[in-house]
Amino acid sequence: MAEFRYALFYDFHTMTTVPDVGAGFNTEEFTDQVKSCGVDFLTWHARCNQGNAYYDTKEGARHPSLQFDMIRELSEACRRKGIKFSVYFNGYYSDEELIHHRDWMSIGMKGETLHGGGGPGGFSGPWARAVCYNSPFRAHLKKMVQELLDNYQVDGFFFDCLYAPTCVCEHCVREMKEKGIDCSDPAAVQDFGYFSVMRMCRELNDTIRKVKPDALLFFNGRPFEDMIDMESHLECECLPTAQWGYESLPVFAHYMRTVTPPGKGILNMTGRFNNWGDFGGLRTAEGLEYDLFYGAANGMRPDIGGHFHPRGDLDLPVFDRIREVYRNMQQYDEWVLGAVNDPEIALVYPREKYRARPFGTAVASAVRMLTELKIQFDLVTEFASWDRYKLLIFPDDVIFTDETVKRVKAHLKRGGKVLASSKSGLDPAQQRFALSEWPAEYVGPLEYDPVYFMPAGKLAADLPEIPLSVYAGGTAVKPAGKAEMFLVKPYFRFGWDGMRSNYYDPPQGPAPEPFVVRNENIIYISAELFTGYAKRAPKQLRQLLGNSIQALCPDLKLRAPNLPSFARAFVQRKKNTELVHLLAYCPEGRGQAAAVEDRIPLLDTDLELRTDGRTVRRVYLAPDRKELPFEQKNGYCKVRIPLVIGYGLAVFEYQD
């Protein structure tokens, strides 16, 4: 079992030409600082993406200016101080080693040997040279791992950048020909690359488990479902101020817990800097808190990544910042450690084979809309069971496979509800919706551009009674159930008609095609509701989504009627308590970047928590246990939180 409380992850990618690696490094002072932050898990580089090792290796090459065995000193100090210690290997990039072993390099399908970069000649990135998993590098990496297993007291291994390349080097081509694989077919070569990286991971796992069965182990870059049987825990690398952005962590957080079995923890790795390779960045405490409290409220433990100066400078202000953030979080350990999320609503979206998570505009937008609505939900693929959910949401473009049809039929049979939009539900091969229970009949792609709809009926509560834009496309259908709303036809189709540019294109009048149709168990929205929200963020689309969910699930677990849209609320349970996490931070675009700099005060926040027949004994705010007056009736416990600044935790304690 791998359960962590607080972790640190140090990058030590060090250029070979740095002349004084480790010259000022004091192992005891460094590990004392780590320990003082309350950290119980540390990851450090054994061999970086530059190809340099930081221990006395016979298989690799220790950094030429490093004068001592850094890994030995760190591992021994961590063991004395009760800190689990894991070592890092880059599994795909190794610049220095490939300078001397060009036959280990991955060759692209255009004959190129350089991957990544970005500057003249492709050499300016940290990943100029990439290895082939089928070259002698694979045996070399296993020997370096074996070396550490045999001679060092390390607790685990972190393998990074495990991509599935389209490599056509001599080693790959030879094996592909033996297997009858067409090495000129990019898809076939990609599949072979997938096979190759998985084979290497299995061999590394076998090598490690043979010596250390309880080793901590994670393979970064591989889909979680593919690796979960080998890994001791999962790690989410997600730095919002870099290429991930602030939309990524919510997707990871709601998804990763659905592929993680009990006893395997999830680490939420953000960074103290603004980008990898940024030695001069120090993010605000508020920015780090937002990332890490969001993760903690969704079952993830905090992990702050940092660069360590090659010389060994301690950079004490960095430790001061980490201590500030971790001590703030540690106040809530009594309640949060071991708490779990148990939502009744699932957002369903498939994961493409080579991606680590469900990916796309529709799913990212759906996650945002649901969190803005304070809906408690999981993000699931077909890897996880759907049996416990009351409502399944299929956003915009979820094509129904045979397995999806089977699961949805079973879900409807046990009284479950479905909410879907646009292409979701289609069987494209048959050009129809895949379920006979569907409240609409497929006609074809919707030809209107722009797409307008007229609010009507109960689902239009609080919507203005004017034609409203979707800002995306949709699907033309005929009603097979009750039509709740209809589309509005525009005068023209947007764009150039050969004579004029139809840019100013107002709604003309009612269209025969329905916009919302429903029956007792299914609500279907014919337009790309989630894609439209991603493009223009119109509040009306989010309101329509909220109304539809409320119609299908009138007894939502949490109601927060006056909580602002930027605030987040998550429910967890632990023993005889339920926790409501409130986050009041707002990522803000600033020039070309995004940042969180402020804790935002929330005054008099009303919460209504469904109690499921239990009697509430008391409600209080952690960590001070300040009790709050509450009212329990109609199946809900109602309470008002007088003040939250940034983060707050309301504890609902039930009678035993």
C-alpha positions as CSV (number, residue, x, y, z in Angstrom):
1,M,0.0,0.0,0.0
2,A,1.4,3.4,-1.0
3,E,-0.2,6.2,0.9
4,F,1.6,9.6,1.2
5,R,0.8,12.7,3.1
6,Y,3.1,15.3,1.7
7,A,5.6,14.9,-1.1
8,L,8.4,16.9,-2.9
9,F,9.7,16.1,-6.4
10,Y,13.0,17.6,-7.4
11,D,14.2,18.0,-11.0
12,F,17.9,17.8,-11.3
13,H,18.3,17.9,-15.1
14,T,21.9,19.2,-15.2
15,M,23.9,20.3,-18.2
16,T,27.2,18.4,-18.6
17,T,29.1,21.6,-18.9
18,V,28.1,22.9,-15.4
19,P,31.4,23.0,-13.6
20,D,30.4,22.7,-9.9
21,V,27.6,20.2,-9.5
22,G,27.0,19.5,-5.8
23,A,29.9,21.8,-4.7
24,G,27.7,23.5,-2.1
25,F,25.3,20.6,-1.3
26,N,24.8,19.7,2.3
27,T,22.8,16.6,2.6
28,E,21.9,17.0,6.2
29,E,20.8,20.6,5.9
30,F,18.7,19.8,2.8
31,T,16.9,16.8,4.3
32,D,16.3,18.7,7.5
33,Q,14.5,21.3,5.4
34,V,12.5,18.6,3.7
35,K,11.6,17.0,7.0
36,S,10.6,20.4,8.5
37,C,7.9,20.8,5.8
38,G,6.2,17.6,7.0
39,V,7.3,15.7,3.8
40,D,7.2,11.9,3.9
41,F,8.1,11.2,0.3
42,L,10.9,12.6,-1.8
43,T,11.8,12.0,-5.5
44,W,15.3,12.8,-6.8
45,H,17.1,12.2,-10.1
46,A,19.3,9.2,-10.4
47,R,19.8,9.9,-14.1
48,C,18.4,13.0,-15.8
49,N,17.2,13.7,-19.3
50,Q,20.7,15.1,-20.1
51,G,22.0,11.5,-19.6
52,N,24.0,12.3,-16.4
53,A,23.9,10.1,-13.3
54,Y,24.2,11.4,-9.7
55,Y,25.5,8.2,-8.1
56,D,28.6,6.0,-8.5
57,T,27.5,4.0,-11.5
58,K,29.5,1.5,-13.5
59,E,26.7,1.2,-16.1
60,G,26.1,4.9,-16.8
61,A,28.2,8.1,-16.4
62,R,28.2,10.2,-13.3
63,H,28.1,13.9,-13.9
64,P,31.7,14.9,-14.6
65,S,31.8,17.6,-12.0
66,L,30.0,15.8,-9.2
67,Q,32.6,14.8,-6.6
68,F,30.5,12.5,-4.4
69,D,27.7,9.9,-4.4
70,M,24.7,12.2,-4.1
71,I,22.1,9.4,-4.2
72,R,23.8,7.4,-1.5
73,E,23.9,10.4,0.8
74,L,20.3,11.3,0.1
75,S,18.9,7.8,0.5
76,E,20.7,7.2,3.8
77,A,19.7,10.6,5.2
78,C,16.0,10.1,4.2
79,R,16.0,6.6,5.7
80,R,17.3,8.0,9.0
81,K,14.6,10.8,9.0
82,G,11.6,8.6,8.0
83,I,11.3,10.0,4.5
84,K,10.5,7.5,1.6
85,F,13.0,8.1,-1.2
86,S,12.3,7.4,-4.9
87,V,14.8,7.8,-7.7
88,Y,14.0,9.3,-11.1
89,F,15.1,8.0,-14.5
90,N,14.1,9.6,-17.8
91,G,13.0,6.7,-19.9
92,Y,13.0,8.4,-23.4
93,Y,15.5,11.3,-23.4
94,S,19.2,11.0,-22.6
95,D,21.1,13.6,-24.4
96,E,24.7,12.8,-23.2
97,E,24.4,9.0,-23.6
98,L,23.1,9.4,-27.1
99,I,26.0,11.6,-28.1
100,H,28.2,8.5,-27.5
101,H,25.6,5.9,-28.6
102,R,24.0,7.1,-31.8
103,D,22.7,3.6,-32.5
104,W,20.4,4.0,-29.5
105,M,18.5,6.9,-31.1
106,S,14.9,6.9,-32.1
107,I,14.5,7.6,-35.9
108,G,11.3,9.3,-37.0
109,M,9.4,8.3,-40.2
110,K,11.0,11.2,-42.1
111,G,14.5,10.0,-41.1
112,E,14.9,12.6,-38.4
113,T,16.9,11.8,-35.3
114,L,16.0,14.8,-33.2
115,H,12.8,15.0,-31.2
116,G,11.5,18.2,-29.6
117,G,13.6,21.3,-29.4
118,G,12.1,24.3,-31.1
119,G,15.1,26.5,-32.0
120,P,17.5,26.4,-35.0
121,G,18.2,22.7,-35.8
122,G,15.8,21.6,-33.1
123,F,18.5,21.7,-30.4
124,S,17.0,24.3,-28.0
125,G,14.7,22.1,-26.0
126,P,15.6,19.7,-23.1
127,W,14.8,16.7,-25.3
128,A,17.0,17.0,-28.3
129,R,17.9,13.3,-28.4
130,A,15.4,10.5,-27.9
131,V,16.1,6.8,-27.3
132,C,14.7,3.8,-29.0
133,Y,13.2,1.3,-26.6
134,N,14.3,-1.6,-28.8
135,S,17.9,-0.5,-29.0
136,P,20.6,-1.6,-26.5
137,F,19.3,1.3,-24.4
138,R,16.6,-0.9,-22.9
139,A,19.2,-3.4,-21.4
140,H,21.3,-0.4,-20.3
141,L,18.5,1.2,-18.4
142,K,17.6,-2.1,-16.7
143,K,21.3,-2.5,-15.7
144,M,21.3,0.9,-14.1
145,V,18.1,0.1,-12.2
146,Q,19.6,-3.2,-11.1
147,E,22.7,-1.4,-9.9
148,L,20.6,0.8,-7.6
149,L,18.6,-2.2,-6.3
150,D,21.8,-4.1,-5.5
151,N,23.8,-1.3,-3.9
152,Y,21.4,1.4,-2.5
153,Q,18.6,1.6,-0.1
154,V,16.0,3.3,-2.3
155,D,12.3,2.9,-1.8
156,G,11.1,3.3,-5.4
157,F,11.5,4.4,-9.0
158,F,9.9,7.1,-11.1
159,F,10.3,6.6,-14.9
160,D,9.5,9.7,-17.0
161,C,8.5,10.6,-20.6
162,L,7.4,7.1,-21.5
163,Y,6.0,8.0,-24.9
164,A,5.1,5.6,-27.7
165,P,7.2,6.9,-30.6
166,T,6.9,6.1,-34.3
167,C,10.4,4.9,-34.6
168,V,11.9,3.3,-37.7
169,C,15.4,2.7,-36.6
170,E,17.2,-0.5,-37.6
171,H,16.2,-2.3,-34.4
172,C,12.5,-1.5,-34.8
173,V,12.3,-2.2,-38.5
174,R,14.0,-5.5,-38.1
175,E,11.5,-6.6,-35.5
176,M,8.5,-5.1,-37.3
177,K,9.4,-7.1,-40.4
178,E,9.7,-10.3,-38.3
179,K,6.2,-9.6,-37.0
180,G,4.8,-8.8,-40.5
181,I,4.2,-5.1,-39.6
182,D,4.2,-2.5,-42.4
183,C,6.9,-0.1,-41.3
184,S,5.6,2.5,-43.8
185,D,2.2,2.7,-42.2
186,P,2.3,5.4,-39.5
187,A,-0.6,3.8,-37.5
188,A,1.1,0.4,-37.5
189,V,4.4,1.9,-36.5
190,Q,2.6,3.8,-33.7
191,D,1.0,0.6,-32.5
192,F,4.4,-1.0,-32.5
193,G,5.8,1.9,-30.5
194,Y,3.0,1.4,-28.0
195,F,3.9,-2.3,-27.7
196,S,7.6,-1.4,-27.3
197,V,7.2,1.0,-24.5
198,M,4.8,-1.4,-22.7
199,R,7.3,-4.2,-23.0
200,M,10.1,-2.0,-21.5
201,C,7.8,-1.1,-18.6
202,R,6.9,-4.7,-17.9
203,E,10.6,-5.6,-17.9
204,L,11.5,-2.8,-15.6
205,N,8.6,-3.8,-13.3
206,D,9.8,-7.4,-13.3
207,T,13.4,-6.4,-12.6
208,I,12.4,-4.2,-9.7
209,R,9.7,-6.5,-8.1
210,K,12.1,-9.5,-8.2
211,V,14.4,-7.7,-5.8
212,K,12.0,-5.4,-4.0
213,P,8.4,-6.6,-4.2
214,D,7.1,-3.6,-2.3
215,A,8.9,-0.9,-4.3
216,L,7.2,2.4,-5.0
217,L,6.8,2.6,-8.7
218,F,5.3,4.9,-11.3
219,F,5.6,5.2,-15.1
220,N,4.9,8.8,-16.2
221,G,3.5,9.3,-19.6
222,R,1.6,6.0,-19.9
223,P,-2.2,5.7,-19.7
224,F,-3.1,5.0,-16.1
225,E,-5.4,2.1,-16.9
226,D,-2.6,0.3,-18.8
227,M,-0.2,0.5,-15.9
228,I,-2.3,0.3,-12.8
229,D,-1.4,-3.4,-12.1
230,M,2.3,-2.5,-12.1
231,E,2.3,0.8,-10.2
232,S,2.2,1.3,-6.5
233,H,0.4,4.6,-6.8
234,L,-0.5,7.2,-9.4
235,E,1.0,10.6,-10.0
236,C,-0.6,13.6,-11.7
237,E,2.0,15.9,-13.3
238,C,0.0,19.1,-13.9
239,L,1.6,22.6,-13.7
240,P,-1.2,25.0,-14.6
241,T,1.1,27.9,-15.3
242,A,2.9,25.9,-18.0
243,Q,1.4,24.0,-21.0
244,W,-1.3,22.3,-18.9
245,G,-3.3,25.4,-18.0
246,Y,-6.0,25.6,-15.3
247,E,-8.4,23.4,-17.1
248,S,-6.3,20.2,-16.8
249,L,-6.2,19.4,-13.1
250,P,-10.0,19.3,-12.8
251,V,-10.1,16.7,-15.5
252,F,-7.3,14.6,-14.0
253,A,-8.8,14.9,-10.5
254,H,-12.3,13.8,-11.3
255,Y,-10.9,11.0,-13.6
256,M,-7.9,9.5,-11.8
257,R,-9.9,8.3,-8.7
258,T,-12.1,6.2,-11.0
259,V,-9.1,4.1,-12.2
260,T,-7.3,3.9,-8.9
261,P,-8.1,0.8,-6.7
262,P,-8.3,1.1,-2.9
263,G,-4.9,1.3,-1.2
264,K,-3.2,3.1,-4.1
265,G,-2.8,6.8,-3.4
266,I,-2.7,9.6,-6.0
267,L,-0.1,12.4,-5.9
268,N,-1.0,15.8,-7.3
269,M,2.3,17.3,-8.6
270,T,2.3,21.0,-9.2
271,G,5.4,23.2,-9.3
272,R,6.8,26.1,-7.2
273,F,8.0,27.6,-10.5
274,N,6.0,28.8,-13.5
275,N,7.4,26.3,-16.0
276,W,9.7,23.3,-16.1
277,G,13.3,24.6,-16.6
278,D,12.4,27.8,-14.7
279,F,15.0,28.2,-11.9
280,G,13.8,31.8,-11.0
281,G,10.1,31.2,-10.5
282,L,8.4,31.2,-7.1
283,R,4.6,30.9,-7.3
284,T,2.4,32.5,-4.7
285,A,1.2,30.6,-1.7
286,E,-2.3,31.3,-3.0
287,G,-1.5,29.7,-6.4
288,L,0.0,26.6,-4.8
289,E,-2.9,26.3,-2.4
290,Y,-5.5,26.4,-5.1
291,D,-3.8,23.5,-7.0
292,L,-3.3,21.4,-3.8
293,F,-6.5,22.1,-2.0
294,Y,-8.4,21.2,-5.2
295,G,-6.5,17.9,-5.3
296,A,-7.0,17.2,-1.6
297,A,-10.8,17.8,-2.0
298,N,-10.8,15.2,-4.7
299,G,-8.7,12.5,-3.1
300,M,-5.2,13.5,-4.2
301,R,-2.2,14.2,-1.9
302,P,0.0,17.3,-2.4
303,D,3.4,17.1,-4.3
304,I,5.3,20.2,-5.1
305,G,7.9,20.0,-7.8
306,G,11.0,22.1,-7.9
307,H,14.4,22.6,-9.6
308,F,17.4,22.2,-7.3
309,H,20.3,24.4,-8.2
310,P,23.2,22.2,-9.6
311,R,25.6,23.6,-7.1
312,G,23.4,22.7,-4.2
313,D,22.1,26.1,-3.1
314,L,19.3,25.6,-0.6
315,D,17.2,28.5,-1.8
316,L,15.6,28.9,1.7
317,P,12.7,31.2,0.5
318,V,11.5,28.2,-1.6
319,F,11.4,26.1,1.6
320,D,9.7,28.9,3.4
321,R,7.0,28.9,0.7
322,I,6.6,25.1,0.8
323,R,6.3,25.2,4.6
324,E,3.7,27.9,4.5
325,V,1.5,26.0,2.1
326,Y,2.0,22.6,3.7
327,R,1.4,23.8,7.3
328,N,-1.8,25.5,6.1
329,M,-2.9,22.2,4.7
330,Q,-1.7,20.1,7.7
331,Q,-4.3,21.8,9.9
332,Y,-7.0,19.8,8.1
333,D,-5.2,16.4,8.1
334,E,-7.4,15.0,10.9
335,W,-10.5,15.3,8.6
336,V,-9.1,15.1,5.0
337,L,-6.6,12.1,5.3
338,G,-8.6,9.0,4.3
339,A,-11.7,10.9,3.1
340,V,-13.2,9.8,-0.2
341,N,-15.4,11.3,-2.9
342,D,-18.5,9.2,-3.6
343,P,-20.6,11.1,-6.2
344,E,-23.8,9.8,-7.8
345,I,-23.3,11.5,-11.2
346,A,-20.8,10.4,-13.8
347,L,-19.5,12.3,-16.8
348,V,-18.8,9.7,-19.4
349,Y,-16.1,10.2,-22.1
350,P,-13.8,7.8,-23.8
351,R,-10.0,7.9,-23.6
352,E,-8.1,7.7,-26.8
353,K,-5.6,4.8,-26.8
354,Y,-2.4,6.9,-26.6
355,R,-3.7,9.6,-24.2
356,A,-3.3,9.5,-20.4
357,R,-6.8,10.9,-19.8
358,P,-10.1,11.7,-21.6
359,F,-9.2,14.6,-23.8
360,G,-11.1,17.1,-25.9
361,T,-13.0,20.4,-25.9
362,A,-16.3,18.9,-24.9
363,V,-15.1,16.9,-21.9
364,A,-12.9,19.8,-20.6
365,S,-15.8,22.2,-20.9
366,A,-18.2,19.7,-19.3
367,V,-15.9,19.4,-16.3
368,R,-15.7,23.2,-15.9
369,M,-19.5,23.6,-16.2
370,L,-20.2,20.9,-13.7
371,T,-17.7,22.4,-11.2
372,E,-19.2,25.9,-11.7
373,L,-22.6,24.4,-10.9
374,K,-21.2,22.7,-7.8
375,I,-22.3,19.3,-9.1
376,Q,-20.6,16.3,-7.5
377,F,-19.4,14.0,-10.2
378,D,-16.8,11.5,-11.5
379,L,-15.3,11.4,-14.9
380,V,-15.4,7.8,-16.2
381,T,-14.4,5.7,-19.2
382,E,-15.4,2.1,-19.8
383,F,-12.5,1.1,-17.5
384,A,-14.6,1.8,-14.4
385,S,-18.0,0.5,-13.4
386,W,-21.0,2.8,-13.9
387,D,-23.3,0.8,-11.7
388,R,-23.5,3.1,-8.7
389,Y,-24.3,6.3,-10.6
390,K,-27.8,7.8,-10.8
391,L,-27.1,10.0,-13.8
392,L,-24.8,9.5,-16.8
393,I,-23.8,12.6,-18.8
394,F,-22.5,12.2,-22.4
395,P,-21.2,15.5,-23.7
396,D,-21.4,16.4,-27.5
397,D,-19.5,13.7,-29.3
398,V,-19.5,10.4,-27.4
399,I,-20.1,7.7,-30.0
400,F,-21.8,4.7,-28.5
401,T,-19.9,1.4,-28.8
402,D,-21.5,-2.0,-28.2
403,E,-20.1,-1.9,-24.7
404,T,-21.6,1.6,-24.1
405,V,-25.0,0.5,-25.4
406,K,-24.9,-2.5,-23.1
407,R,-24.0,-0.4,-20.0
408,V,-26.6,2.3,-20.8
409,K,-29.4,-0.2,-21.2
410,A,-28.5,-1.8,-17.9
411,H,-28.3,1.7,-16.3
412,L,-31.8,2.6,-17.7
413,K,-33.2,-0.8,-16.6
414,R,-32.3,-0.1,-12.9
415,G,-33.9,3.4,-13.1
416,G,-30.9,5.5,-14.0
417,K,-31.1,8.7,-15.9
418,V,-29.1,10.0,-19.0
419,L,-28.3,13.4,-20.3
420,A,-26.7,13.7,-23.7
421,S,-26.0,16.3,-26.4
422,S,-25.5,16.4,-30.2
423,K,-23.6,13.4,-31.5
424,S,-23.6,11.5,-28.2
425,G,-25.7,8.4,-28.5
426,L,-25.1,7.9,-32.2
427,D,-24.2,4.6,-33.9
428,P,-22.4,6.2,-36.9
429,A,-22.3,2.9,-38.8
430,Q,-26.1,2.7,-38.8
431,Q,-26.7,6.5,-39.0
432,R,-29.1,6.3,-36.1
433,F,-29.2,6.6,-32.3
434,A,-27.9,3.3,-30.8
435,L,-30.8,2.9,-28.3
436,S,-34.4,2.4,-29.0
437,E,-35.2,4.2,-25.8
438,W,-33.7,7.5,-27.1
439,P,-36.2,10.4,-27.2
440,A,-35.1,11.5,-30.6
441,E,-34.6,10.1,-34.1
442,Y,-31.5,11.0,-36.1
443,V,-31.9,13.1,-39.3
444,G,-28.3,14.2,-40.0
445,P,-25.9,17.0,-39.3
446,L,-27.5,20.3,-38.4
447,E,-27.2,22.8,-41.3
448,Y,-27.9,26.0,-39.3
449,D,-25.0,28.3,-38.7
450,P,-25.3,30.1,-36.3
451,V,-27.4,27.8,-34.1
452,Y,-30.2,29.5,-32.1
453,F,-32.8,28.1,-29.7
454,M,-35.9,29.5,-28.0
455,P,-36.1,28.8,-24.3
456,A,-39.4,27.2,-23.2
457,G,-40.9,25.0,-20.6
458,K,-39.6,24.0,-17.1
459,L,-36.0,23.5,-18.3
460,A,-35.9,27.2,-19.3
461,A,-36.2,28.5,-15.7
462,D,-34.3,31.8,-15.4
463,L,-33.4,31.9,-19.1
464,P,-34.4,35.1,-21.0
465,E,-37.3,34.5,-23.5
466,I,-35.3,35.5,-26.6
467,P,-33.5,33.3,-29.2
468,L,-30.2,32.3,-27.7
469,S,-27.0,31.4,-29.4
470,V,-25.2,28.0,-28.9
471,Y,-21.9,29.2,-30.5
472,A,-21.4,25.7,-31.9
473,G,-22.9,23.2,-34.2
474,G,-25.3,20.3,-33.6
475,T,-27.4,17.4,-34.9
476,A,-30.8,17.5,-36.7
477,V,-33.3,15.2,-35.1
478,K,-37.0,14.5,-35.0
479,P,-38.7,14.1,-31.6
480,A,-39.5,10.6,-30.4
481,G,-40.3,11.9,-27.0
482,K,-41.6,15.3,-25.7
483,A,-40.0,18.3,-27.4
484,E,-39.2,20.8,-24.7
485,M,-37.6,23.5,-26.9
486,F,-37.1,24.1,-30.6
487,L,-34.4,25.6,-32.7
488,V,-34.7,29.0,-34.3
489,K,-33.7,29.3,-38.0
490,P,-31.2,32.0,-39.0
491,Y,-31.7,34.1,-42.1
492,F,-28.6,32.8,-43.8
493,R,-25.8,30.3,-43.3
494,F,-22.8,32.1,-41.9
495,G,-20.0,32.8,-44.3
496,W,-19.3,33.8,-48.0
497,D,-22.2,33.0,-50.4
498,G,-20.3,33.9,-53.6
499,M,-21.5,37.5,-53.5
500,R,-21.7,38.6,-49.9
501,S,-20.2,37.7,-46.5
502,N,-23.2,36.6,-44.3
503,Y,-21.7,37.8,-41.0
504,Y,-24.7,39.6,-39.5
505,D,-27.0,36.7,-39.3
506,P,-29.9,37.2,-36.9
507,P,-32.6,34.6,-36.0
508,Q,-35.5,34.6,-38.5
509,G,-38.2,32.5,-36.9
510,P,-39.1,29.1,-35.4
511,A,-37.5,26.0,-36.9
512,P,-39.2,22.5,-37.1
513,E,-36.2,20.8,-35.5
514,P,-36.3,20.3,-31.7
515,F,-33.5,21.6,-29.5
516,V,-34.4,19.7,-26.3
517,V,-36.3,16.4,-26.3
518,R,-36.9,14.1,-23.3
519,N,-38.7,11.2,-21.9
520,E,-38.9,9.9,-18.4
521,N,-35.3,8.9,-18.1
522,I,-33.4,10.7,-20.9
523,I,-32.9,14.4,-21.8
524,Y,-31.3,15.0,-25.2
525,I,-30.0,18.4,-26.3
526,S,-29.4,18.4,-30.1
527,A,-26.7,21.1,-30.2
528,E,-23.1,21.0,-28.9
529,L,-23.9,22.6,-25.6
530,F,-20.5,22.0,-24.0
531,T,-18.4,23.0,-27.1
532,G,-20.4,26.3,-27.2
533,Y,-19.7,27.0,-23.6
534,A,-16.0,26.4,-24.3
535,K,-16.0,29.0,-27.1
536,R,-18.0,31.8,-25.5
537,A,-18.9,30.8,-21.9
538,P,-22.6,32.0,-22.1
539,K,-24.2,31.7,-18.7
540,Q,-27.4,30.6,-20.3
541,L,-25.9,27.3,-21.5
542,R,-24.7,26.5,-18.0
543,Q,-28.1,27.4,-16.6
544,L,-29.8,25.0,-19.1
545,L,-27.4,22.3,-18.1
546,G,-28.1,22.9,-14.4
547,N,-31.9,22.9,-15.0
548,S,-31.6,19.6,-17.0
549,I,-29.6,17.9,-14.2
550,Q,-32.0,19.2,-11.6
551,A,-34.9,17.7,-13.6
552,L,-33.3,14.3,-13.7
553,C,-31.8,14.4,-10.2
554,P,-34.0,16.7,-8.1
555,D,-32.2,15.6,-4.8
556,L,-28.6,16.7,-5.6
557,K,-26.1,15.9,-2.9
558,L,-25.1,19.5,-2.4
559,R,-26.9,22.8,-3.1
560,A,-25.0,26.1,-2.8
561,P,-27.5,28.7,-4.0
562,N,-25.3,31.8,-3.4
563,L,-21.8,30.4,-4.1
564,P,-20.2,32.4,-6.9
565,S,-19.5,30.5,-10.2
566,F,-15.7,30.9,-9.7
567,A,-15.8,29.2,-6.3
568,R,-15.6,25.4,-6.1
569,A,-17.3,23.0,-3.6
570,F,-16.6,19.3,-3.1
571,V,-18.2,16.7,-0.8
572,Q,-16.2,13.9,0.8
573,R,-17.1,11.4,3.4
574,K,-15.1,9.9,6.3
575,K,-16.6,7.6,9.0
576,N,-19.5,9.4,10.5
577,T,-18.7,12.8,8.9
578,E,-19.2,14.5,5.6
579,L,-16.9,17.3,4.5
580,V,-17.7,20.2,2.3
581,H,-14.6,21.8,0.8
582,L,-15.0,25.4,-0.3
583,L,-12.3,27.0,-2.6
584,A,-12.4,30.7,-3.3
585,Y,-9.6,31.4,-5.7
586,C,-9.8,32.7,-9.3
587,P,-7.2,32.0,-12.0
588,E,-6.8,35.2,-13.9
589,G,-5.3,35.8,-17.4
590,R,-2.4,38.2,-17.2
591,G,-0.8,39.0,-20.5
592,Q,0.3,35.7,-22.0
593,A,0.0,33.9,-18.6
594,A,-2.5,32.9,-16.0
595,A,-2.0,33.2,-12.3
596,V,-3.7,32.9,-8.9
597,E,-2.6,35.6,-6.5
598,D,-5.5,36.2,-4.1
599,R,-7.6,34.4,-1.6
600,I,-11.1,35.7,-2.1
601,P,-13.5,36.3,0.8
602,L,-16.9,34.6,0.7
603,L,-19.5,36.0,3.0
604,D,-22.6,34.2,4.3
605,T,-22.4,31.2,2.0
606,D,-25.5,29.0,2.2
607,L,-25.0,25.2,2.0
608,E,-27.6,22.5,1.8
609,L,-26.3,19.0,2.2
610,R,-28.5,15.9,1.6
611,T,-28.3,13.8,4.7
612,D,-29.7,10.5,3.4
613,G,-31.9,9.8,6.4
614,R,-29.2,10.4,9.0
615,T,-29.4,12.8,11.9
616,V,-26.8,15.6,12.1
617,R,-25.3,16.0,15.5
618,R,-23.3,19.2,14.8
619,V,-21.8,21.3,12.0
620,Y,-18.5,23.1,12.5
621,L,-15.7,24.7,10.6
622,A,-12.3,23.0,10.7
623,P,-9.7,23.3,12.1
624,D,-11.1,25.5,14.9
625,R,-14.2,23.4,15.4
626,K,-16.4,26.6,15.6
627,E,-19.9,25.2,15.6
628,L,-22.5,26.6,13.3
629,P,-26.3,26.8,13.7
630,F,-28.1,24.5,11.3
631,E,-31.5,23.3,10.3
632,Q,-32.4,19.8,9.2
633,K,-35.6,19.2,7.3
634,N,-36.9,17.8,4.0
635,G,-33.8,15.5,3.8
636,Y,-31.2,18.3,3.9
637,C,-29.1,20.0,6.5
638,K,-29.0,23.7,5.9
639,V,-26.2,25.9,7.2
640,R,-24.7,29.3,6.6
641,I,-20.9,29.8,6.5
642,P,-20.2,33.3,7.8
643,L,-16.8,33.7,6.2
644,V,-14.4,31.8,4.0
645,I,-11.1,33.3,2.8
646,G,-9.6,31.2,0.1
647,Y,-10.3,27.8,1.6
648,G,-12.7,26.5,4.1
649,L,-13.8,23.1,5.4
650,A,-17.3,22.6,6.8
651,V,-17.7,19.3,8.8
652,F,-21.1,17.7,9.1
653,E,-21.0,15.2,11.9
654,Y,-23.7,12.6,12.2
655,Q,-24.9,10.6,15.1
656,D,-23.3,7.2,15.3
